């Protein structure tokens, strides 16, 4: 509470519309993983308040919301456990162990399973959601660092960060389909939305590489102005936004054309991003953890134009967009709160200092969030 009082009295408090009763909000809940609090906070997005803290066994780092069922899943890597939350009852339902430790997870394209990366042993595990039991195990050649899953083609990609090259996995046959022809270590992997190309961020290079799927053959290598650390697709998959070390900027790439569109300045040491698009606006939100603010860019302009900077809290590290594209939810790890930015306020704001809608204390070290419709 001491940190929060300092924050509110430092001139970074809500500038307009705070807790406004005129705003309809969103008819659902945001579920927030509090890593140090070992709990999932359920935030009512009509009242903009935490309504429940759901305790779990472990430190959650990642959440998945099922698109059609009342299911939210939390991963606690340190004890290798997958937890299911009933999103309609706001209650813990069940859990299962996937191994001594886990790393990350993705929902299967058919919505019937979750794929989980584990370490020691190095495996890709399929967990069936009806039984919450292991349904398949694929042994990996090295310790995994990242993965992605795409619906088109029903495939996954896994990277290892070291000497081992990324692999392409056929999720139908549950087998490694190809090894990517990468010549230097790859950290981040993303599959293009049509499933035809794998996009790889190299570990220690200012480079982005494209590989054909399923062959794994190199298509092209794009030099960048930064060492890519954070990747974010526009919602239609037509643009890829990248931040990383080397420059206070966002690099914009056209993945289908395999070309760099532009590089634009965006805050101080920019980190994670989120994109929101409607008929009325096209925004890119860029978190700046060191300066405690979010840079908001108009992604419809060439070059991208900064339309606002919103002070949000200490160490913003995750941004979620509500399904109606009306609110950006920014999690602040150090100050333990969630800043809410209303798109309408940004679109109508003529000053560079964008107003916040409200601030919500959510718990200890919030690191991930998902939104479910009631």
N, C-alpha and C positions, 0 to 999 in steps of 0.2 A: 504493500500500500504506500510505503514511503516513496518508491520510485514513481508511482502513479501520481502522487500529489505534486512531486517536482515537475512532472510532465505537464500537468494541467495548469501549473502556475508559471510556466516558462514561455507563455505566449503561443504555444502550439495547440491550444485547445480548439474545440470545434468552432468554426467561424460562422456557420449559418445552418439552419435547419436541424440542429441537434435534437434528437428525440421528437421530431415534429410529428404531430398526430395527423397531419394532412397527407403525409406520404403513406401509400398503401402497403409498402414493404413487399416481401415475397412470401407466398403461402407455403412455407416449409421450414425446415430446420437446417442450420449449418452444424455439422459435426466436426469438432476440433480436437486433434490429437495433442494432448499435453504431455510431452515427453518426460519431464521431471515430476509431474503430478501423477503419473501412471493412471490417467483417466481420459475419458472422452467427454468433452463438454458439448451439450446440446443447446444450441442457440436458437430461440424462436425469432425468425426473421420478420414476423409481423409486429412483435413487441420490441425487437432488438434487445433481447436480454437472455442471459443464460437461465434455462429452466431446470437443468439437471446436470450433475457430474456423474458419469457412469464409470465406476472403478473397474480396472482390469488388472491382470497379473503381468506386470512388465511395463517397459517404457516404449510407448507407441511412436513410430516414426512415419508411418504411411497409412493412408486410408483409401478404401475403394467403396463407392456407392453403387449398388446394383441399379441398372436403369429402369427396371420394371417391378422388381420385388422389394419388399420392405427389409432390405438387408444392407448393412454397412459393415465392412470388414477392416479390422485394424491389425497391423503387423508389429510385433515386438521382436526385433532382430536378436537382441542379446540372449533371449531364452528360446528362440526359434518357434514362436507360437503365433498362430492365426486365431483371432477372436472375432466372433460374429455378434453384432449388435442388432436388435430388433428396432428398426427406425420408427415404427408406428407406436411401440410401447415405450420407447426410449429406455431400453433395458438390455443388459447383457443376456445373451442367449446360450452360447456354447463356445468351446475352443478346442483346438487340436495342435499337437506338436508336429512340426515338419522336420525337426532335426535339432542338433545342439545350438546352431545359430542359423539365422536367415538373413537375406540381404534386401530383396525387393520383391514386388509382386505385380501382376497384371491380370485383369479380367480376360477370360477367353472370349473370342469373338461371338460364340453362341450363347454366352451368359450362363453356361451351366457349370463352369469350372473357374478356378483361379490358378494361374501358373506362378510358382514361387521359386526364386533363386536361393539356393543354400550354399554355405561354405563349410568345408571340413565335415562331411564330404561335399565336394563340388558337384551339385546336381541341379537339374531343372525338374521340379515336381509339379504334377497336376493334382489339385485337390478338388474332388467332386463336391459341389455345394449342397446337393440333396442329403448326402451322408456326412459331409465334412470329414472325409477320409481320403488318404492318398490313393489315387487311381492309376497313376503312372509315374515312373522315375526314369529320367534320362541323365546318364553320367556325362559330365563335362570334362574337357581336357585340362582345365586350369581353374584358378579361383576367379569367379565372375565378378564384374564390377557394374554392369548395366545390362538392361534388356528392353526390348520393345515388342509389342504385339500389334498386328494389323489384321483387320477383318478380311480385306480382299486377298485371296490366296491362302488365308488361314495359316499365316506364318509368324514366326518369332525370330528375333535376332538377339544374340548374346555377345557381349564384349568381355575381354579379360584384362585389359590395361597393361599387360606386359608383352612377353615374347609371343604368346599364343594369339593367333589371328581370330577375329570374330567368326562366329558360325551362324548359318541360316538354318532354322529348324522348321520342318514341316509339321504343323500341329495335328494334321489329320493322321499321318503315319506315325507321329511321335518319334521321329528320327532326325538326326542331323542330315540336312540336304546338301549343304556345301560349306566349304571353308572359304572365307573372303580372302581375296588376293591382296592383303594389306602388307605394305613393306615396312611400316613403322607402327608402334603401339597405338591402339585405339582405345579411348576412354568411353565416350558417349556414342550410342547407336540409336538411330531413329529410322523407321520404315516409312517411306512415302505413303500417302493415304490410299493410292491405288495399288500398293503392294509391289510395284515394279522396280523400285530402286531402294537401296540401303544407303542412308546418309551417315557418315562416320566423322566424328570429331577426334582428331589425333591428340594424344596425351601431351606431348611437348612441342607441338608445331602450330604455327599460325596457318592452319590448313583444314579444309573440309573436303572429304572425298566422297564420291558417289560410286556405288557398285550395282551391277545388274543383279536382279533377283529372278530366278533362283541360282544362277550360275556362280555368283560371287566375283565375276570379272570386273575390273576397274572400268568405269565410264569416263570419269574426269576427276581432276583434283583442282580445287579452287583456293588460291592464296587469299588469306584474310589479313586484316589490319590488327587482329587480336588473336590470342590463343583461346579457342572456344571452350567455355565452361558451362554456359546455360543456353539451351535451345528451346524455342517456343514457336509452334506453328500458328498461323492465322487459322481461324475456325474452319475455313473452307480448304485448308491445306495448300493454298496457292502461294503463300509467302512464309519464309522461315526467318525468325528473328534470333540473333545470336549476341551474347555478351561474354566478356572474358577479360583476361589479363592483357595489358599492353596499351589500352586506350580507354578513355571514359566515353564509350560509344556503343551504339547498337549497329550491327551489320545486318542488312536485309538481303536475303537470298531468294531468288525465284527457283524453287526446287525442280519444277518441271522443265524449265529452260536450262537448268544447271549453270546459272550465272549470278554474280553479285549485282544487286540492284544499286545499292548505295551504302555508305557508312555515315551515320549521323551522331553528333554529340548528344549524350543523354544522361546528365547527372554526374555524380561522383562515384567511381568504382561501381557501376551498375551490375546488378545481380539477376535474380529471378524475374520473370515477366509473365504477363497474361494479356490476351487479346480479347476484345469485345466488339462485335459488329452488329448494327441494326440498319434500318433504312435511314435513320436520323444521324448516326455517328459511326465512326470507325476508329477505335482507340487502342493504343498499346500502353499498358501500364508497366513501368520499369522500377523495381525496388532498388533503393540505394542504402544498403545497411549501415555504412559508415556515417552518413549524414542524417539518417533517420527520416527519409522522405521518399516519396514516389514521384517519378517524372511521368507525365502523361503526354503522349504524342498523338497527333492526328495522323493515322496510318493511311488516310486517303489522299494525302498531299504528296507531291514530289518536289523537293525532298520532304521527308517526314518533318512535321513542325511541332515543336513543344507548345502545348496549349495550357499547361498548368503544372505546378509542382505542389504536392500536398504533403505537409509535415504529418507523419503518422505515428511515430513512436520509436522505441529503441530496438534496433536490429530487425527491420522488416525482412522476412526471409521466405515468405510464401504468399501467393496471391491467388484467390479463387474468384471466379465470376459466377454470379447466379444464373440459372438456366434461362431466365428472361432477358439476360444481358442488361440489367438495370442497376446492378450494384457490384462493385469490386470489394472483396473482403481481404484485408491485408493483415497477416499475422506477424506480430512483433515478438521475437523470441525473448529478448531481455526484459522488456516491460510487461510481458504477459498479457497483452490485450489484442483486440481485433479492431482495426480502423475500418470504417465503412465509408466508401466513396460512392455517391449517387451519380450515375451517368448524366442525368438531366441537369444536375448542378454544374457539372463540368462543361456540358454543351452550352449552357447559358452564361457561363462565367467569362468575363472579358479581361479579368486580371490574370497575371501569371501565377498568383498564389491561389491554387484551387481549394475550395472549401471542403471540409469533411462533413459527412452527414451525422455520424455519431462515433463514439468510442465505447467498446464493451470489454471489461475485464473478463478473461476466459480461463486463466489458470497459469500453471508454471511451465514455461518454455513451450509455447504452442508452435508446432512445426508442420502441420498438414491439416487440410480441411476439405470436406466434400459437402455438397448441398443436395438435400432430398426434398421433393415436393410432398406435402402432407396428403 
